[in-house]
Amino acid sequence: MSLFKKSVALIVVLLILDQTLKIWIKTNMMLGEEFSVFGNWFLIHFIENNGMAFGMELEGEWGKIVLSLFRIVAVCGIGWYLRDICIKKAPLGLIISISLIFAGAMGNIIDSAFYGLVFNDSYYQVASFLPDGGGYASFLHGKVVDMLYFPLVEGRFPEWFPMWSGEHFIFFRPVFNVADSYITIGVAFILLFQRNYFVKEH
């Protein structure tokens, strides 16, 4: 099996894991519901967002469309680059890293492109797959499902602390999904091992 076919197989497995968890969350939990996995520091907490990784977003309907189109263009570029480095037999670590980034971006594109069409909303109800009344949004207007929440440390800033004196804080506050994790791990590997991945040819 060629390197490219192996990377495609890895991407398919990663996407199946991402989508299986998201669909389970969507069809078994209402927005805002949560349950503990490990104590109070690892929770499954169901939220949805309109935008980027870790809940960031562009405002408005046009922001959503621009973000979705940008994702599609970016995934096409990443896919082309992945195929190119496979043909050139780049280091395996780089191929795995780019495959992780591709799978993560693709996983969130699937949510925004199709979830609005095939699910109803999750407000005060558990969503149904292919509901009689149709989905909650049009193509490219679906919301990304997030669920991984790690409130590792909770407390208040001391009174002498600048800007946030006495304010409540939680670390780590963002709720994210498996696809976000793929992107983060892929980028981290590239940053950590770039000297091994990008060897200059003399």
N, C-alpha and C positions, 0 to 999 in steps of 0.2 A: 504494500500500500504506500502510495506517495505521501510526502510530507503534507501536501495540500489536502489530500483526502483525510489524513489523520486529524488535521486541524478542523476540517468540516465536521468530522465525527465528534470531536471534543465540543465544538460549538453547539451541535444538536443536543448532546447530553446536558450541557449547561443550560440551554434554553428550556429543556424539558423540566429540569429541577426548578428553575425560576417560575415558569408558568404553572407548574403543578401546585406550588405553594400559593401563588397568587390566586389561582382559581379556587383552591380550597378555602382561603381566607374570604374571598368574595362571596362564596356560596354557603358559608357557615357562620359568618359573623356580621354584625351591624357596625356601622361606623362608630368609632369610639370605644368599642368593646376591647377587652384585653384579658390575657391570662398569663400567669407566671410560668416561665420555663425553668429558671434557676433563681430562686429567692426573689428579691426585689431589684436585682441588678440586670436581669435579662427577661424582658417581657415581650410577648406578642401583642402588639397594640395596633389595631386596624385604623389607618387613615388613608386618604387619597389626596393627591396633589395634581395640579395642572402643569407642572413644570419639570425642572431638572432634578439632578441627583440631590438627595438629602432635603427635599422639600422646597428648594429654591424655584422661582418661577418668573415668567414674564407676564405682566399684567394685560388683561383684556383679551377679547376674542382673537384679534390679529396677532397678539403676542403668542397665543397658543398655536396658531397656524404657522407662524414664522418658526417657532421652536420645533414643531413637528417636521416641517420641510428641511430645516437645518439638520435635524437628526438623520433624516433619510439620505441627504447629500453626504453627511459625514460617514454614515455606515457604508455607502457605496465607495467612498474614498478609502476607508479602512479595509474593506474587502479587496479592493484592487491592490493595496499595499501588501496585504497578507498573502495574496496569491503570488505577488512579485518576489517577496522574501522567501517563500517556499521554493519557488523555481531556482532562486539563487542559493538555496541551501544555507540560509542564515542560521545563527545559533538557535538551538531548540528553545532555549529560554525566551528569546525574543518572539518566536513564533507562538509560544504558549501565551505570552503577555498580550500580544496583539489579538489572539483568539479570545482571551478573556474580555478585552475592551470591546471587541466586536459583539460578543454574546451579550454583554451588559447593555450596550446601546440598542441592540436589536430587541432585547427583552422589554425595554421600556417603550420602544416604538410600537410593539404589538399591543401594549396596553392602550396607548393614546390613539392608535389607529382603529382598533377593533372592539375594545371593551365597551365603548359607548353604544355600539351596534348590537352586541349580543347579550348584554346584561341590563337589567333595570337598576335604579339607584339603590344605595344602601342606607338611606336615611330612615331610621326607625324600622327597618326591616332587613331581612336577609335577602340578598339579591337572587334572582332566578336567571338561569341560562335560557336564552331565546324566549323571553316572556311574551305573552299574547299581545300586549300593548306596544311591543317594540322596545328598543333600547332607550337609554337615557340621553344619548347624544349622537351626533352625526359623525361621519368618517373624519378621523384626525382630531376629534374633539373629546375623546375619552380621557379618563383620569388614570394616573399611574397609581397602582396599589402599593402601599408601604406597610410594613409590619414589624420590622426588627427595631427594638428599642432597648438601649443599654444605659439606664440612669445610674451609672456607677457610683457617683458621689452627689449627695444633695445637702445643701446647707445655706448659710447666709454669708455674704462678704462681711469682713470686719468693718467697724465704723470708720476706721482710719483709711480704708481702701479708697483710692481715687475713683471718681465717676460712678461706681456702683455701690457706694457705701451703704451697708446694711441690707442690700437687696438679696432676694432669694435667688439661688442658682442651682442648676442641675447639670452635671457632666456625666454622660454625653447626651445632650438634649435631642439632636435630630433623630427622626424615625426614618428608616430607609428600607430598601429591599435587597434581595439577593443579586439582582442585576447591578445595582449601585456598588455592591461589594466586588463584583467581578471587575468593574471599571477601576475601582480604587486599588485593588490588588495588582491589576495589570500595569497601571501607571506607576505604582510603587516599585514593582520589579524592574521596570525600565529605568527609573531614576537610580535605584540601588546598584544595578548591574550594567549600566550603560557602557562602561569601559570594556566589558566582556562582549556586549552585544554589538557595539559599533566600532569594530577594529578597523583602523585606517589601512588601506592597501597602498603599498609603496610601489 
